């Protein structure tokens, strides 16, 4: 019969490997939780900033750039594809063309009234996209609040800047 060796050290290779794997899992879980917290913060930061403004043109341009950078990265991490954001930008660009074709002789208030219904109707399109693709929910949530703040052509121009910035930073972060 074989006698157990009492003075033999335990097999540390298996214990060390298990500890390393456990540490890797904990690190990736911590990173994931940290990303979720950061991502939630970027969406919430924008929504909180919007609460402090009556119209979207009041949204400070430096904040707009900073927040769109964070939000673009967040959307990339959510695996939102660029084409989902571009669909929204394409709708905005069609409105810009419509404004250009309406002529420069019109006053800004009349021009805005021309496109206002279409701007507001972007909200249900965003809701539909969010229902189809989970990653589009944060974009829908933020843009719905932004659309509520668009009350003039100046607000509309700021909306265009915002969505273009989000797409630029989403792409810069590696979004596809």
N, C-alpha and C positions, 0 to 999 in steps of 0.2 A: 504494500500500500504506500501511496505517496503521502508524506507528511507535509502539511502546510508550512511554508516558511514564514516564521513570525517576524523576522527582521528585514524582510524584503520591502523596499519602498513601493507604494502604490503606483499603478500605471498612470503616470501623470500626462502622458500623451493624450489619452481620451478626455481626461478632465480639462486639460488646457484647451483642447479643440472645442469642447462643449462650451467653455467659458468664452472663447473667442467668438463662436457662433452666436451665443447669447448676447454678447456685447454688440455685435454687428446688427442683430435684430433690434436691440434697444436703440442703437444710434439711428437706424433708418426710421424706426417708429418715432423717435424724438424729432428727427428732421421733418417727417411727414406732419406731425402735430404742429411743429413750428411753422411750416409752410401754410398749413390750414389757418393758423392764428394770424400770420402775416397777410394771407390772402383775404381773410374775413376783414381784417383791418383796412385793406386798401379799398374794398367796396364800401365799408362803413365810413371811412374817411370822406369819400366822395359824397355819400348820402348826407352825412353830417354837415359838410360844407354847403351843400345845396339848401339845407334847412335854413342857413343863415343868409340866403339871398332871396330876393323877391323875383328877380329875373336872371336869366343865365348870363347876360352881359356883365353882371356884377361879380361873377365868379372870377377871382383874380387870375390873370394869365399865367403867372409863375406857379400858382397852385395847380392850375389846369395842366401844365406841362409835367409837373412833379407827380400829380395824381394819375395822369394818363400813363406815365412810365410804369408806375407800380401796378396799375390795373392791366396794362398790356402784358406785363410779365405774368400776372396772376392768370389771365385768360389763357396764355400759352401753357402754363402749368396745369390748367384744367383741361388741356388738350382741345381747346376750341380752335377750329380751323379758320384760317384767314378768310376763306370764302364765305363763312357765316357772317363775319364782320363786314366784309366787302358788299354783301347783299344790302346791308343797311346803308353803307356809304353810297352805293349805286342809286338807291332811292333818293338819298339826299342830293346827289349830283343831278338827278333828273329835275329836281325842284330848282336847283341853281340855274339850269338851262331854261326852264320855264320862266324864271324871273328875268333872265337876260333877254329872252324873246319878247317879254311883255313890254320892254322898252325902258329907257332911262328917263323918259319924260314924265312917267308916273311918279307920284310921291310915294315915300317909303311905306306909309300906312296902307295905301291902296295895294301896293305890291304884296305886302305881307298878307292882307286879307285874301289875296289870290291863292296863296299857297298854304295858309293856315290849316284848312281842313285836311290837306294831305299830310302835313306835319303831324297832326294829332292822330291820324289814321295809321301812322307808323307804329304806334303802341300795340294795336292788335297783331300786327305782323311780327313784332318782337315777341309777343306772348306766344304766338304760334311756333316760332323758332325755338323758344325756350321749352315748349311742351314736347317738341320733337327731339331736341338735343339738350341733355342736362347741362352740358358745359356752357350753353348760351343763357342760362338763367341769370347769372350775375350781370351779364351785358344787358339783358332785358330789364332787370330791376333798376340798374343805374340809368339807362337811357329813357325809361319811362318817367323817371323823376326829372331828368333833364328836359324832356319834351314838355312837361308841365310848366317849366320855367321859361319856355320860349314864347315871348309875347310880342316880339318885334323882329324886324330884319336884322338888327344888331345882335339880338339873341340867336337868331338863326345862323349868322356868320360865326358866332362863338361855338355853336353846336358843330358846325363843319370843322372848325379847328380842333375841337375835342375828339371827334371820331377819327380824323386824320392822324392825330397824335397817338391815339390808342393803337391804330393799325400799324403805325411806324414802330412803336415800341414793342408791339406783339411780334412783328417780323424780326426786329433786332434781337429779341430774346430767343429766336429760333422757331417761331411759329410757322406752321406750314399751311 
